[in-house]
């Protein structure tokens, strides 16, 4: 069996048999690695505490038939605070699920690895149950994930006709922006009228943004990670952007992000307590 090394983040684990541990790694050099740590659940295992979720490790692996075998693992960095906060942990699970459902085995992306790393690192440092900033990190991650993967929504021109005149004047004489998940971006007033499109006909994937909300969305596609927290973002704006981007990502990658629905159910219950 050939061996190789990888700098990786542990993004999913589960028991296999009595003592072995299946470990899903997201690595800098090799992308997703499906691996197994033999005897990891034994009391005297050399892997004890090293293959916990969101640990950054230097791993040495041997290639196997179904799973590569982890032979050595050294901790580089740990993000233990994530597991100590229930909501923080579940927001991190959205990141993991998205990576696992969209990335191919042994297909590396240095940009995506760095984006995931910095998002998890920031999440780990936040105060417990800081819902607004949890959402901001996820919005930033999703925005840049779409940019890296080449699935940016059209927010500078109409997604149907390509015209740059995308501002719509509503009945209150205010500028708004109509975003369609299905059509992949904004719709201009002419196209809405030409095709007799109305929000209820477009389905539940249509979002109407006020001018100030739309400007926040633009910032997520243009600002650096360290600058995004200097922007004033209302909780209701973060909710709308989070919902739109998760729907957009799910639709265009044809995946079901179950962890997003789980978070929504949890938050609804918290609000109703």
BADOSE-286459 format. One record per residue (C-alpha): y, x, z; residue in three letters. Coordinates in steps of 0.001 Angstrom, whole numbers, plus 500000, padded with zeros to 6 digits. Layout:
+--------+--------+--------+------+
!     yy !     xx !     zz ! vomi !
+--------+--------+--------+------+
!      Y !      X !      Z !  ALA !
...
+--------+--------+--------+------+
This chain:
+--------+--------+--------+------+
!     yy !     xx !     zz ! vomi !
+--------+--------+--------+------+
! 500000 ! 500000 ! 500000 !  UNK !
! 503481 ! 501270 ! 499139 !  UNK !
! 506144 ! 501368 ! 501819 !  UNK !
! 509890 ! 500827 ! 501702 !  UNK !
! 512871 ! 500491 ! 504032 !  UNK !
! 515451 ! 497731 ! 504352 !  UNK !
! 518582 ! 496931 ! 506315 !  UNK !
! 518164 ! 493236 ! 507028 !  UNK !
! 519187 ! 490171 ! 509010 !  UNK !
! 516460 ! 488062 ! 510595 !  UNK !
! 517161 ! 484523 ! 509360 !  UNK !
! 513942 ! 482641 ! 510151 !  UNK !
! 510836 ! 483231 ! 512257 !  UNK !
! 507739 ! 481302 ! 513318 !  UNK !
! 504381 ! 481988 ! 514901 !  UNK !
! 501378 ! 482649 ! 512694 !  UNK !
! 498010 ! 482434 ! 514413 !  UNK !
! 497794 ! 483559 ! 518022 !  UNK !
! 499971 ! 486652 ! 518005 !  UNK !
! 501516 ! 487304 ! 514585 !  UNK !
! 505063 ! 486383 ! 513560 !  UNK !
! 506287 ! 485346 ! 510122 !  UNK !
! 509743 ! 486822 ! 509610 !  UNK !
! 512136 ! 485842 ! 506818 !  UNK !
! 514548 ! 488690 ! 506237 !  UNK !
! 517751 ! 488718 ! 504215 !  UNK !
! 518214 ! 492341 ! 503231 !  UNK !
! 520941 ! 494396 ! 501626 !  UNK !
! 518624 ! 496273 ! 499286 !  UNK !
! 515926 ! 493722 ! 498420 !  UNK !
! 517335 ! 490216 ! 498990 !  UNK !
! 514895 ! 487821 ! 500655 !  UNK !
! 511797 ! 489450 ! 502134 !  UNK !
! 508875 ! 487334 ! 503295 !  UNK !
! 507191 ! 489445 ! 505936 !  UNK !
! 504792 ! 489397 ! 508855 !  UNK !
! 504866 ! 491341 ! 512111 !  UNK !
! 501318 ! 491840 ! 513340 !  UNK !
! 500867 ! 491209 ! 517082 !  UNK !
! 504579 ! 490464 ! 517600 !  UNK !
! 503799 ! 487897 ! 520310 !  UNK !
! 501651 ! 490263 ! 522333 !  UNK !
! 503184 ! 491233 ! 525690 !  UNK !
! 503111 ! 494941 ! 524856 !  UNK !
! 504209 ! 494556 ! 521237 !  UNK !
! 506501 ! 497255 ! 519853 !  UNK !
! 508485 ! 494432 ! 518213 !  UNK !
! 509380 ! 492732 ! 521502 !  UNK !
! 513026 ! 491561 ! 521286 !  UNK !
! 513586 ! 493259 ! 517940 !  UNK !
! 512773 ! 490434 ! 515537 !  UNK !
! 514907 ! 487722 ! 517115 !  UNK !
! 517048 ! 485455 ! 514958 !  UNK !
! 520236 ! 487040 ! 513623 !  UNK !
! 519333 ! 490549 ! 514743 !  UNK !
! 520405 ! 493211 ! 512252 !  UNK !
! 517557 ! 495680 ! 511880 !  UNK !
! 516449 ! 498783 ! 510063 !  UNK !
! 512934 ! 497846 ! 508958 !  UNK !
! 510086 ! 499734 ! 507419 !  UNK !
! 507598 ! 497604 ! 505502 !  UNK !
! 504377 ! 497905 ! 503557 !  UNK !
! 503868 ! 495692 ! 500524 !  UNK !
! 501203 ! 493017 ! 500950 !  UNK !
! 499622 ! 490236 ! 498921 !  UNK !
! 501382 ! 487213 ! 500440 !  UNK !
! 503637 ! 488838 ! 503018 !  UNK !
! 504991 ! 492341 ! 503325 !  UNK !
! 503995 ! 493904 ! 506640 !  UNK !
! 506669 ! 495110 ! 509061 !  UNK !
! 505492 ! 498446 ! 510441 !  UNK !
! 508701 ! 499525 ! 512195 !  UNK !
! 511905 ! 497755 ! 513253 !  UNK !
! 514949 ! 499274 ! 514949 !  UNK !
! 517867 ! 497141 ! 516124 !  UNK !
! 521261 ! 497949 ! 514603 !  UNK !
! 523202 ! 494995 ! 516020 !  UNK !
! 522452 ! 491772 ! 517874 !  UNK !
! 524255 ! 488428 ! 517854 !  UNK !
! 522789 ! 486944 ! 521007 !  UNK !
! 525672 ! 484534 ! 521658 !  UNK !
! 524580 ! 482378 ! 518734 !  UNK !
! 521346 ! 481383 ! 520429 !  UNK !
! 523175 ! 480618 ! 523702 !  UNK !
! 525313 ! 477842 ! 522213 !  UNK !
! 523501 ! 474824 ! 520772 !  UNK !
! 526132 ! 473858 ! 518185 !  UNK !
! 526871 ! 477457 ! 517218 !  UNK !
! 523176 ! 478030 ! 516609 !  UNK !
! 522900 ! 474955 ! 514395 !  UNK !
! 525930 ! 475957 ! 512337 !  UNK !
! 524292 ! 479353 ! 511814 !  UNK !
! 521167 ! 477529 ! 510659 !  UNK !
! 523152 ! 476047 ! 507757 !  UNK !
! 523909 ! 479587 ! 506565 !  UNK !
! 520244 ! 480557 ! 506824 !  UNK !
! 518997 ! 477431 ! 505060 !  UNK !
! 521429 ! 477914 ! 502187 !  UNK !
! 520346 ! 481520 ! 501686 !  UNK !
! 516645 ! 480682 ! 501871 !  UNK !
! 516947 ! 477810 ! 499382 !  UNK !
! 519087 ! 479585 ! 496791 !  UNK !
! 518084 ! 483247 ! 496837 !  UNK !
! 515033 ! 484705 ! 495142 !  UNK !
! 512657 ! 487145 ! 496739 !  UNK !
! 513466 ! 490791 ! 496011 !  UNK !
! 516729 ! 489890 ! 494218 !  UNK !
! 519511 ! 491639 ! 496167 !  UNK !
! 523190 ! 490723 ! 496307 !  UNK !
! 525333 ! 493149 ! 498260 !  UNK !
! 528333 ! 490797 ! 498219 !  UNK !
! 526315 ! 487877 ! 499543 !  UNK !
! 524713 ! 490012 ! 502242 !  UNK !
! 528135 ! 491184 ! 503446 !  UNK !
! 529499 ! 487626 ! 503380 !  UNK !
! 526551 ! 486408 ! 505459 !  UNK !
! 526871 ! 489330 ! 507884 !  UNK !
! 530599 ! 488878 ! 508522 !  UNK !
! 530210 ! 485090 ! 508878 !  UNK !
! 527451 ! 485442 ! 511482 !  UNK !
! 529368 ! 488189 ! 513290 !  UNK !
! 532493 ! 486015 ! 513545 !  UNK !
! 530460 ! 482995 ! 514615 !  UNK !
! 528878 ! 485068 ! 517375 !  UNK !
! 532313 ! 486034 ! 518760 !  UNK !
! 533735 ! 482517 ! 518932 !  UNK !
! 533996 ! 480596 ! 522180 !  UNK !
! 531226 ! 478122 ! 522930 !  UNK !
! 531480 ! 474766 ! 521132 !  UNK !
! 534600 ! 475786 ! 519195 !  UNK !
! 533909 ! 473148 ! 516560 !  UNK !
! 537017 ! 473634 ! 514453 !  UNK !
! 536459 ! 477360 ! 513982 !  UNK !
! 532720 ! 476819 ! 513429 !  UNK !
! 533673 ! 474617 ! 510484 !  UNK !
! 536280 ! 477075 ! 509229 !  UNK !
! 533677 ! 479840 ! 509074 !  UNK !
! 531275 ! 477576 ! 507183 !  UNK !
! 534020 ! 476480 ! 504769 !  UNK !
! 534935 ! 480111 ! 504115 !  UNK !
! 531285 ! 481015 ! 503630 !  UNK !
! 530657 ! 478136 ! 501222 !  UNK !
! 533827 ! 478850 ! 499218 !  UNK !
! 532927 ! 482494 ! 498751 !  UNK !
! 529232 ! 481753 ! 498249 !  UNK !
! 530213 ! 479565 ! 495272 !  UNK !
! 532486 ! 482319 ! 493960 !  UNK !
! 529742 ! 484958 ! 494191 !  UNK !
! 527148 ! 482682 ! 492591 !  UNK !
! 529475 ! 481662 ! 489742 !  UNK !
! 529730 ! 477997 ! 490703 !  UNK !
! 533411 ! 477735 ! 491572 !  UNK !
! 534753 ! 474189 ! 491235 !  UNK !
! 537642 ! 473610 ! 488856 !  UNK !
! 540768 ! 473264 ! 490985 !  UNK !
! 543395 ! 474512 ! 488535 !  UNK !
! 542608 ! 472136 ! 485668 !  UNK !
! 540901 ! 468823 ! 484988 !  UNK !
! 537132 ! 469182 ! 484918 !  UNK !
! 536848 ! 466691 ! 482035 !  UNK !
! 539685 ! 467544 ! 479625 !  UNK !
! 540826 ! 470954 ! 480844 !  UNK !
! 544494 ! 470029 ! 481191 !  UNK !
! 546450 ! 471757 ! 483945 !  UNK !
! 548347 ! 468609 ! 484935 !  UNK !
! 546106 ! 467611 ! 487848 !  UNK !
! 548550 ! 466054 ! 490271 !  UNK !
! 548263 ! 462295 ! 490620 !  UNK !
! 550997 ! 460100 ! 492043 !  UNK !
! 549511 ! 457452 ! 494337 !  UNK !
! 550921 ! 454046 ! 495205 !  UNK !
! 552990 ! 455613 ! 497994 !  UNK !
! 554684 ! 457950 ! 495473 !  UNK !
! 552915 ! 460958 ! 496976 !  UNK !
! 551089 ! 463699 ! 495116 !  UNK !
! 547316 ! 463630 ! 495595 !  UNK !
! 544340 ! 465379 ! 494013 !  UNK !
! 541116 ! 463603 ! 493059 !  UNK !
! 538027 ! 465805 ! 493315 !  UNK !
! 534652 ! 464785 ! 491891 !  UNK !
! 531547 ! 466613 ! 493082 !  UNK !
! 529533 ! 465349 ! 490114 !  UNK !
! 532079 ! 466456 ! 487494 !  UNK !
! 532573 ! 469795 ! 489212 !  UNK !
! 536230 ! 469665 ! 490150 !  UNK !
! 539522 ! 467841 ! 489858 !  UNK !
! 540234 ! 464898 ! 487590 !  UNK !
! 543634 ! 464258 ! 486041 !  UNK !
! 545322 ! 460882 ! 485944 !  UNK !
! 544839 ! 460566 ! 482185 !  UNK !
! 541067 ! 461013 ! 482431 !  UNK !
! 540807 ! 458579 ! 485326 !  UNK !
! 542647 ! 456051 ! 483165 !  UNK !
! 540976 ! 456950 ! 479842 !  UNK !
! 537448 ! 456537 ! 481184 !  UNK !
! 538443 ! 453696 ! 483515 !  UNK !
! 537158 ! 455736 ! 486438 !  UNK !
! 537729 ! 454544 ! 489956 !  UNK !
! 536581 ! 456203 ! 493178 !  UNK !
! 534022 ! 453465 ! 493883 !  UNK !
! 532603 ! 453881 ! 490356 !  UNK !
! 532396 ! 457647 ! 490716 !  UNK !
! 530231 ! 457241 ! 493799 !  UNK !
! 530460 ! 458688 ! 497277 !  UNK !
! 531097 ! 462163 ! 495920 !  UNK !
! 534810 ! 461643 ! 495290 !  UNK !
! 537435 ! 463110 ! 497607 !  UNK !
! 541148 ! 462401 ! 497502 !  UNK !
! 543182 ! 465277 ! 498927 !  UNK !
! 546772 ! 465127 ! 500058 !  UNK !
! 548944 ! 467982 ! 498808 !  UNK !
! 548781 ! 469880 ! 502103 !  UNK !
! 544994 ! 469446 ! 502296 !  UNK !
! 544573 ! 470722 ! 498750 !  UNK !
! 546680 ! 473798 ! 499541 !  UNK !
! 544306 ! 474596 ! 502424 !  UNK !
! 541359 ! 474339 ! 500013 !  UNK !
! 543056 ! 476775 ! 497612 !  UNK !
! 543567 ! 479237 ! 500462 !  UNK !
! 539845 ! 479364 ! 501174 !  UNK !
! 539204 ! 480531 ! 497616 !  UNK !
! 541938 ! 483183 ! 497666 !  UNK !
! 542358 ! 484494 ! 501235 !  UNK !
! 540431 ! 487327 ! 502843 !  UNK !
! 538185 ! 486622 ! 505814 !  UNK !
! 540549 ! 488196 ! 508371 !  UNK !
! 543509 ! 486151 ! 507082 !  UNK !
! 541919 ! 482702 ! 507007 !  UNK !
! 542344 ! 482134 ! 510748 !  UNK !
! 546110 ! 482524 ! 510493 !  UNK !
! 546276 ! 479301 ! 508468 !  UNK !
! 547001 ! 476120 ! 510399 !  UNK !
! 544136 ! 473732 ! 509665 !  UNK !
! 543810 ! 470257 ! 511133 !  UNK !
! 540386 ! 469168 ! 512332 !  UNK !
! 540316 ! 466193 ! 509932 !  UNK !
! 541143 ! 468511 ! 507016 !  UNK !
! 538336 ! 470867 ! 508037 !  UNK !
! 535946 ! 467894 ! 508226 !  UNK !
! 536873 ! 466767 ! 504716 !  UNK !
! 536591 ! 470244 ! 503194 !  UNK !
! 533287 ! 470904 ! 504959 !  UNK !
! 531851 ! 467608 ! 503716 !  UNK !
! 533075 ! 468155 ! 500151 !  UNK !
! 531791 ! 471735 ! 499883 !  UNK !
! 528369 ! 470965 ! 501355 !  UNK !
! 527974 ! 468009 ! 498969 !  UNK !
! 529166 ! 470142 ! 496042 !  UNK !
! 526757 ! 472960 ! 496904 !  UNK !
! 523816 ! 470607 ! 497429 !  UNK !
! 524466 ! 468783 ! 494139 !  UNK !
! 524996 ! 471795 ! 491883 !  UNK !
! 522137 ! 473844 ! 493331 !  UNK !
! 519897 ! 470758 ! 493535 !  UNK !
! 518963 ! 471343 ! 497166 !  UNK !
! 518877 ! 469247 ! 500306 !  UNK !
! 520618 ! 470929 ! 503231 !  UNK !
! 518851 ! 469203 ! 506093 !  UNK !
! 520699 ! 471297 ! 508680 !  UNK !
! 524013 ! 469758 ! 507524 !  UNK !
! 522722 ! 466233 ! 508161 !  UNK !
! 521386 ! 467350 ! 511529 !  UNK !
! 524797 ! 468740 ! 512542 !  UNK !
! 526483 ! 465500 ! 511483 !  UNK !
! 524069 ! 463410 ! 513575 !  UNK !
! 524621 ! 465659 ! 516587 !  UNK !
! 528415 ! 465501 ! 516322 !  UNK !
! 528376 ! 461724 ! 515845 !  UNK !
! 526379 ! 461378 ! 519069 !  UNK !
! 528748 ! 463705 ! 520939 !  UNK !
! 531783 ! 461695 ! 519787 !  UNK !
! 530123 ! 458430 ! 520869 !  UNK !
! 529179 ! 459655 ! 524349 !  UNK !
+--------+--------+--------+------+
